[in-house]
Amino acid sequence: MGRWLAVVALGMAPQLAAEAGPLELPAEAERPPLHQTALQLPSLRQRTAAQLASGQAEAPPAAQGQQPTPQPPPEDFDLLEPAPKPDAATLARQERIARDMSRRRTMLHYHQVAGFATLASMTVAVALGQLNYLDKYGGGGDTGKFATPHRIAAYTAAGIFTATALLAVLAPNPLEKSLRLDTATLHKAAMAVATAGLVTQIVLGIVTAHSEGSLSQRDVALAHQIVGYTTLAATAAGFLVLTF
């Protein structure tokens, strides 16, 4: 059976070929020779390399029509405008304020240290004044042995008090401060009372010394003693307010 099919196929092959017609192949002139194609490859590579080096290589069609993706804004932006640079006058004023503040801190430091000496010398002067009062008017025999020590201690306390006050008064204050109730205000009020008491003490002490033998000497000495304790109390209050 297979042999008969093969014979039939072989017999029909010429007829099928005649009906299909001749097979058309491209002309020889239309095809470039192989050696020309090989010669064009180096120049093509050179043009491509030159375009890539200069950044002029053509982008793919999809990339040419694509818009660049916008970048999000940075997060570390400033809401306020930058401060203008200070001029020469402002810089000079800032330097002066810094210099005055440094001087003020130094003077107030010594003022606080001198406060210890003021309180100590004031305590000694009041104690010796009390002993002198008892010796003269309290039945101590009026020996006068405490009069000179009391006078020296009183003038020493007055000198230390004055120097301590000057350290605070002469300290520069470049920054204005509104009046308010705080420890500094209480200290100033207490020391104002102490200053008035110290001046009164000096006056009463001189009057007492020049009233020797008069009937009013004891009354003046008592007033001098009361003012002394008041001055000591005000000085201690002003000292403690800033210290503690």
C-alpha positions as CSV (number, residue, x, y, z in Angstrom):
1,M,0.0,0.0,0.0
2,G,2.8,2.4,0.9
3,R,4.6,1.6,-2.3
4,W,1.6,2.5,-4.4
5,L,1.2,5.9,-2.6
6,A,4.8,6.8,-3.2
7,V,4.4,6.0,-6.9
8,V,1.3,8.2,-7.2
9,A,3.1,11.1,-5.4
10,L,6.1,10.9,-7.7
11,G,3.8,10.9,-10.6
12,M,1.9,14.0,-9.5
13,A,5.0,16.1,-8.6
14,P,5.6,17.5,-12.1
15,Q,1.9,18.6,-12.4
16,L,2.0,20.4,-9.0
17,A,5.2,22.2,-9.9
18,A,3.8,23.4,-13.2
19,E,0.6,24.8,-11.5
20,A,2.6,26.6,-8.7
21,G,4.8,28.4,-11.2
22,P,8.5,29.3,-10.9
23,L,9.9,30.4,-7.4
24,E,10.8,34.1,-7.4
25,L,14.0,35.0,-5.6
26,P,15.3,38.6,-5.0
27,A,17.5,40.0,-7.7
28,E,21.2,39.8,-7.1
29,A,21.5,43.6,-7.5
30,E,19.0,44.3,-4.7
31,R,21.1,42.5,-2.0
32,P,24.2,44.4,-0.7
33,P,27.3,42.4,-0.9
34,L,28.5,40.8,2.3
35,H,31.8,42.7,2.2
36,Q,30.0,46.1,2.1
37,T,27.9,45.2,5.1
38,A,31.0,44.2,7.0
39,L,32.7,47.5,6.1
40,Q,29.8,49.6,7.4
41,L,29.9,48.1,10.9
42,P,33.0,50.0,12.2
43,S,31.6,53.4,11.1
44,L,28.3,52.6,12.7
45,R,30.1,51.8,16.0
46,Q,32.1,55.0,15.8
47,R,28.9,57.2,15.3
48,T,27.2,55.5,18.3
49,A,30.2,55.9,20.6
50,A,30.5,59.6,19.6
51,Q,26.8,60.2,20.3
52,L,27.1,58.5,23.7
53,A,30.2,60.6,24.6
54,S,28.5,63.9,23.7
55,G,25.2,63.0,25.4
56,Q,23.3,63.3,22.1
57,A,22.3,59.7,21.7
58,E,18.7,59.4,20.8
59,A,16.5,58.3,23.6
60,P,14.0,55.5,23.0
61,P,10.6,56.7,21.9
62,A,9.0,55.9,25.2
63,A,11.7,57.9,27.1
64,Q,11.5,61.0,24.8
65,G,7.8,61.6,25.6
66,Q,8.2,60.9,29.3
67,Q,8.2,64.0,31.7
68,P,10.8,64.1,34.5
69,T,9.5,63.1,37.9
70,P,9.3,66.2,40.2
71,Q,11.3,66.0,43.4
72,P,9.6,66.6,46.7
73,P,10.6,69.8,48.5
74,P,13.3,69.5,51.2
75,E,12.0,69.2,54.8
76,D,14.6,71.4,56.4
77,F,13.3,74.7,55.2
78,D,13.1,77.9,57.3
79,L,9.8,79.5,58.1
80,L,11.4,82.8,59.1
81,E,13.6,85.0,57.1
82,P,17.3,85.0,58.1
83,A,18.1,87.8,60.6
84,P,20.0,90.7,59.1
85,K,23.7,91.0,60.0
86,P,24.2,93.6,62.7
87,D,26.0,96.8,61.7
88,A,29.1,98.3,63.3
89,A,27.1,100.4,65.9
90,T,25.1,97.3,67.0
91,L,28.3,95.2,67.3
92,A,30.0,97.9,69.4
93,R,26.9,98.2,71.7
94,Q,26.9,94.4,72.2
95,E,30.6,94.4,73.0
96,R,30.0,97.2,75.5
97,I,27.1,95.3,77.2
98,A,29.2,92.1,77.4
99,R,32.1,94.1,78.9
100,D,29.9,95.9,81.4
101,M,28.1,92.6,82.4
102,S,31.5,90.9,83.1
103,R,32.6,93.9,85.2
104,R,29.2,93.8,87.1
105,R,29.5,90.1,87.9
106,T,33.0,90.7,89.3
107,M,32.0,93.6,91.4
108,L,28.9,91.9,92.8
109,H,31.0,88.9,93.6
110,Y,33.2,91.0,95.8
111,H,30.2,92.8,97.2
112,Q,28.8,89.5,98.4
113,V,32.2,88.5,99.9
114,A,32.4,91.9,101.7
115,G,28.9,91.3,103.0
116,F,30.3,88.7,105.4
117,A,32.9,91.2,106.7
118,T,30.2,93.8,107.1
119,L,27.9,91.6,109.1
120,A,30.8,90.4,111.3
121,S,32.1,93.9,112.0
122,M,28.6,95.2,112.7
123,T,28.0,92.4,115.2
124,V,31.3,93.1,117.0
125,A,30.5,96.9,117.2
126,V,27.0,96.3,118.6
127,A,28.3,93.7,121.1
128,L,31.0,96.1,122.3
129,G,28.5,99.0,122.4
130,Q,26.2,96.9,124.7
131,L,29.1,96.2,127.0
132,N,30.1,99.8,127.1
133,Y,26.5,100.8,127.9
134,L,26.3,98.3,130.8
135,D,29.7,99.5,132.1
136,K,28.6,103.1,132.1
137,Y,24.9,103.0,132.9
138,G,24.3,99.5,134.1
139,G,26.2,99.5,137.3
140,G,29.5,98.4,135.8
141,G,31.5,101.0,137.6
142,D,32.0,103.3,134.6
143,T,35.5,102.0,134.0
144,G,35.5,103.0,130.3
145,K,37.4,99.9,129.3
146,F,35.0,99.2,126.5
147,A,34.7,102.8,125.2
148,T,37.8,102.7,122.9
149,P,37.3,99.2,121.5
150,H,33.6,100.1,120.8
151,R,34.7,103.3,119.0
152,I,37.3,101.4,116.8
153,A,34.8,98.6,116.0
154,A,32.1,101.1,115.1
155,Y,34.3,103.1,112.7
156,T,35.7,99.9,111.2
157,A,32.1,98.6,110.6
158,A,31.1,101.9,109.0
159,G,34.1,101.8,106.7
160,I,33.5,98.2,105.6
161,F,29.8,98.9,105.2
162,T,30.6,101.9,103.0
163,A,33.0,99.9,100.8
164,T,30.6,97.1,100.4
165,A,27.8,99.5,99.4
166,L,30.0,101.2,96.8
167,L,30.8,97.9,95.1
168,A,27.0,97.5,94.5
169,V,26.3,101.1,93.7
170,L,29.2,101.5,91.2
171,A,28.6,98.2,89.5
172,P,27.5,99.0,85.9
173,N,24.0,97.9,84.9
174,P,23.7,97.9,81.1
175,L,20.4,96.2,81.0
176,E,17.3,98.0,82.2
177,K,15.3,96.1,84.8
178,S,11.7,96.9,85.7
179,L,10.8,97.3,89.4
180,R,9.4,94.2,90.9
181,L,9.3,92.4,94.2
182,D,12.1,89.9,94.3
183,T,15.2,89.1,96.4
184,A,17.2,91.9,95.0
185,T,14.5,94.4,95.8
186,L,14.2,93.1,99.4
187,H,18.0,93.3,99.7
188,K,18.0,96.9,98.6
189,A,15.2,97.8,101.0
190,A,16.9,96.2,103.9
191,M,20.2,97.8,103.1
192,A,18.6,101.2,102.8
193,V,17.2,100.8,106.3
194,A,20.7,99.7,107.5
195,T,22.3,102.7,105.8
196,A,19.9,105.1,107.5
197,G,20.5,103.4,110.8
198,L,24.3,103.5,110.4
199,V,24.3,107.2,109.7
200,T,22.0,107.8,112.7
201,Q,24.3,105.7,114.9
202,I,27.3,107.8,114.0
203,V,25.5,111.0,114.8
204,L,24.1,109.7,118.1
205,G,27.5,108.3,119.0
206,I,29.1,111.7,118.6
207,V,26.3,113.4,120.5
208,T,26.6,110.9,123.3
209,A,30.4,111.4,123.6
210,H,29.9,115.2,123.7
211,S,27.1,114.9,126.3
212,E,29.4,113.7,129.1
213,G,28.0,114.9,132.5
214,S,24.6,116.0,131.2
215,L,21.3,114.4,132.3
216,S,20.4,113.6,128.7
217,Q,23.5,111.5,128.0
218,R,21.9,108.3,129.1
219,D,18.8,108.9,126.9
220,V,20.9,109.6,123.9
221,A,23.1,106.5,124.6
222,L,19.9,104.4,124.9
223,A,18.7,105.7,121.5
224,H,22.1,105.0,120.1
225,Q,21.9,101.4,121.4
226,I,18.4,100.8,120.0
227,V,19.4,102.2,116.5
228,G,22.5,99.9,116.7
229,Y,20.4,96.8,117.1
230,T,18.0,98.0,114.3
231,T,20.9,98.5,112.0
232,L,22.3,95.1,112.7
233,A,19.0,93.4,112.1
234,A,18.5,95.2,108.8
235,T,22.0,94.3,107.7
236,A,21.5,90.7,108.6
237,A,18.2,90.6,106.8
238,G,19.7,92.1,103.6
239,F,22.6,89.6,103.9
240,L,20.4,86.6,104.4
241,V,18.0,87.5,101.6
242,L,20.7,87.1,98.9
243,T,22.7,84.4,100.6
244,F,19.9,82.0,101.3
